[in-house]
Amino acid sequence: MQVLMILSQIWKSGANIYLDETDNRIAIKNQNLIPKEVMQVAEQNFQAIDEWFKSWKGANAEKTTLMKMVHQICGWQDNEKLKEWMCTDTVSLELFIDWLNLLARNGWKDVYEDYRQYENEESNKMAHELYIRAVTYAKKGA
């Protein structure tokens, strides 16, 4: 099973799985909410899950914001601030959709596959513009 499919099932259960920055290990909050069969698959794929989280270690704020946006749009992790921004700033929403479409044209066809391998110079420019718009929106609300 794909790592992002496993993670999405954990997140959608109401539990949270993440890389604990204090010890660089996988941590889970509300583990009791995870269905037993999902937890078994997660345990069987622990190494791949650990590698996925660690592949994000050191990612800049721009990359992290885009990851959170993908998780929000897929319904895996709710992020009220991102949701509010996307609902309020339709130009940013359209840019995000254009970014997703560009990744699809680059070969990204499965949301459970890590999209980062389909990024290119053009998608990175769009991602940067999205991030600037996100920061600008956040500063207006502060």
SVG drawing of the C-alpha trace seen along z (x, -y; Angstrom):
<svg xmlns="http://www.w3.org/2000/svg" viewBox="-15 -44 32 50">
<polyline fill="none" stroke="black" stroke-width="0.4" points="0.0,0.0 1.2,-3.5 2.6,-5.6 0.3,-8.5 -2.8,-6.2 -1.8,-4.8 -1.1,-8.3 -4.4,-9.7 -6.4,-6.9 -4.7,-7.7 -5.3,-11.4 -8.9,-10.9 -9.5,-8.7 -9.0,-11.7 -5.5,-10.6 -2.3,-12.5 0.9,-10.9 3.9,-13.2 7.7,-13.4 8.4,-14.5 11.1,-17.2 12.3,-16.6 13.6,-13.1 13.2,-12.7 10.9,-9.8 7.4,-9.0 4.7,-10.0 1.0,-9.4 -1.7,-11.3 -5.1,-9.7 -3.8,-6.3 -7.0,-4.7 -8.9,-6.3 -7.0,-4.4 -8.8,-1.3 -6.9,1.9 -6.4,2.9 -5.0,-0.5 -2.6,-0.4 -1.4,3.1 -0.7,1.9 1.1,-1.2 3.3,1.1 4.1,3.2 5.1,0.1 6.8,-1.7 10.2,-2.2 8.6,-3.7 6.4,-6.0 9.5,-7.1 11.4,-7.8 8.5,-9.9 8.4,-12.1 12.2,-12.4 12.2,-13.4 10.3,-16.6 12.8,-17.4 14.4,-20.6 11.8,-21.6 11.4,-25.3 8.1,-27.1 7.1,-27.4 7.3,-23.6 5.6,-22.9 2.7,-25.2 2.2,-23.5 2.2,-20.1 -0.4,-21.3 -2.5,-22.7 -2.5,-19.3 -3.4,-17.5 -6.3,-20.0 -7.7,-19.7 -7.5,-15.9 -9.4,-16.0 -6.6,-14.3 -5.7,-17.0 -8.0,-20.0 -6.3,-23.4 -8.7,-26.2 -6.3,-29.0 -5.7,-27.5 -9.4,-26.8 -10.3,-30.4 -7.6,-31.7 -8.6,-29.5 -12.3,-30.4 -11.5,-34.1 -8.8,-34.6 -10.2,-33.0 -7.2,-34.1 -5.0,-32.0 -7.4,-29.1 -7.3,-29.3 -3.5,-29.5 -3.4,-26.4 -5.7,-24.5 -3.4,-25.6 -0.4,-24.3 -2.2,-20.9 -3.0,-20.7 0.6,-21.4 1.7,-18.6 -0.8,-16.4 0.5,-17.3 4.0,-16.4 2.7,-12.9 1.2,-13.1 -2.0,-11.1 -2.4,-9.6 -2.9,-11.8 -1.4,-8.9 1.9,-9.3 4.4,-12.0 3.9,-14.9 7.4,-16.3 8.9,-14.2 6.6,-15.9 7.7,-19.4 9.7,-21.5 10.8,-25.0 7.4,-26.2 5.6,-24.5 8.2,-25.9 7.5,-29.4 3.8,-28.9 4.4,-27.5 6.5,-30.5 3.8,-32.8 1.2,-30.8 3.4,-31.1 3.9,-34.8 0.1,-35.2 -0.4,-33.0 2.1,-35.1 0.4,-38.3 -3.0,-37.0 -1.8,-35.9 -0.2,-39.3 -3.5,-41.1 -5.3,-38.9 -2.7,-39.4"/>
</svg>
